[in-house]
Amino acid sequence: MKTRYGLVLFLGFFLTTTDHVFAQKKHSLFNGKDLSGWTVYGTEKWYVENGLLISESGPDKQYGYLGTDRQYKDFELTLEFKQEAEGNSGVFFRSTIEGTKITGWQVEVAPPGLHTGGIYESYGRGWLIKPLEENEKHLKYGEWNKMKIHVKDGTVTTWLNGKQMITLTDEKIAEGKGSIALQIHDGGGIKVYWRNLVVKEL
């Protein structure tokens, strides 16, 4: 009986540990070849060229989104982006999309001085937090930038090129559910390159 009980405890520990390790496993959101695992919303352009994911304004010059087919609750996302033209975009989390109307929270990706790394709530409260003015300088416009987004319960922290931009704890965010999504802002003339999108579920 003791041996059997010990085996049960061991198996329980093994399965719990395995689940924890699996939950912590990193995986790429972009395969470098096509848009597998993503859904396009709207008429703006999303395509792959030379191993890069490219978002570009189309002739309609409206909002456009590229959302993950999977939902992600608690996670750490790292990615790299490079802006051309106006470069106004963003990374949504715990978001839902109908047509081109999105609900959720956006980590801003914008031209210099327009709060890259801040958090904006679409169709809701608007700006929740902007980076300090001295942190705006960490954006390398026209070059590759590395962003990290950590979302756990109701707390979100963002980094840009290794520098912490903001941290925010919010009850409404804690209740949110949905996917990760990239944005093309309306107005036209926008082009943003993306690569190395890697998520670790927490």
N, C-alpha and C positions, 0 to 999 in steps of 0.2 A: 504493500500500500504506500509506504514511504517513497519507494522508487517511482511508482506511478504518479504520485502527487508531485514529486520533484520534476518529473518529465513534463507534467502539465504546466507547472510554473515556468520551466525553461522555455517551452513552446510559446507560452503567453508573452514572456519577455522578448523572445526572438521576433514574434510577429509585431509586437508594439514597436520594437527598435527598427524593424524593417519598414514599417509604415512611416516612421519618423524620417528615416533616411530617404525614402521615396519622396516624401513631401518636400524635403530640402533640395532635391535634385534640380539642377539647372537644365533648361532646354531652350533651344533657339526658336524664336517665333517666325523667323524668315530663313528659307532654305537657299537663298541666293540664286534661285532659278525661276520661280513663279510665285503666284499669290496663294498657294495652298495653305489652308488654315485661316484664311481671311475672307471677308465679304466686303465688296465695294458698295458704298451708299452714295447716290448722286451721280452726276454726269461728269465730274472732274476726272482727271487722268491719274491712274495708278499703274505703274508698269515696272518691269525689271530690265536693267541694261548694265552690262559689264559687272554682274554680280551685285548691283546696288538696287535698292528699292527707291523708286522716284515718284514723288507726288508733284503734280503740276496743274495749274489752272487750265480749264478747258474753255471752249467758246461761250458757255453759259455764264462763266464767272461767278458761280454760286458756291455755297459751302459744299464740301465733299468730305467723306470719311472712309477709312479703311479699318474695319473692326475685326478683332479675333473671333473665330467661331466658338471658342471656349470662353467661359467666364473665369475671372480671377478675383478672389476676395483679398487675401493677404499675400503679398509678394514683394520681391525686390526686382526691379527692372533696370537693366543697363542697356544703353544704346548710344549710337553716334549719329549725328546729323550735320549736314552742311547746307547753308542757305544761299540761294541765289535770288536775284530780283528783290521783291519785298520780303520774302521768306517768312511770312506770317502763318504759323501753324501751331500745333500743340499735340500733347499726348493725353488722352482721356483715360480715366480709370473708373471701374465700377459704373460703366455707362451702358445705356440702352439707346437704340437708334430706331426711329421710324421715318422712312424717307430720308430727309436730311435734317430732321429735328432730333437733337441729342439731349439726353438728360444725364447728368453726371458731373464729374469734376475734371478740369483741364489743367495740366501742367503746361504753362505757356512756353512756346517757342516763337520768338518774335525778333524783329530788328533791334538794333542797339537802343537802349533806354526804354524799352517797352516791356520790361518785366519778365524776361525769360527765367523760368524756374518758379514763378509765382503760381498761385492756385486761383482759378476762376470757375465759378459755378454757372453753367449755361442754363438759360431759362429759369433762373432762380435769383440768388442773392448777388450775383456778379462777383466782383473781386473779393476774395476772402483774405488773401494776404499777398503782398508784393515784396520782392527782395529789397533789402536796404539799398539806398542809392549807390553806396560804395561797392556793392556786389554786382552791379550792372556791368562793370568793367570785365568780368570774367568771361563774357561771351566773346568768341572769336568769329566775328562775322565774315562769311565767305570762306571760312576754313572749317575743318572737322572739329566738332565739339563732342565731348563725352558727357552724357547725362545719366544720373542714377536717381531712381524714384523708389522710396521705401514706403509701403502702405501696410499698416498693421492696426487692426481694429479701427479706431477713429483718428489715428495719428499718421500724418504724411510728412515725410522729410525729403527734400530734393537737394541734389548736388550738381554743380556744373563745373566740369574740368577740375574735379577734386575739391572744390570749394562748396561748403554748405550754403545753400541759398535761402531756404526757409524751413521751418518746422511748424506744424499746425495740428491741433487736436480739436475735433469737431464732432458733435453728437450725430449730426445728420449724415456725415461721411461714414460713421461707424455702422449705420443702418443700410448703407448702399450695397447694391449687387449689380454685377454686369461684367462687360468685357473691357479689354484694352483697345483703344482706337486712336488712330492718327488722323489729324485734321488738315484740310486745305481751307483757309479762310476765303470768304467771298471777296469780290472786287477785282479779281484777275491779276495776272502778272506775277504769280507766285510759283516758285520752284524750290523744292527741298529734297535733298538726298538723305537716305537712311541706310545704316548697315549695323551689323553686330547687335541685333535685338535679342537679348538673352533674359529670360525670366527665371527666377527661383521662387517657388511657392513656399510660404512660411507656415 
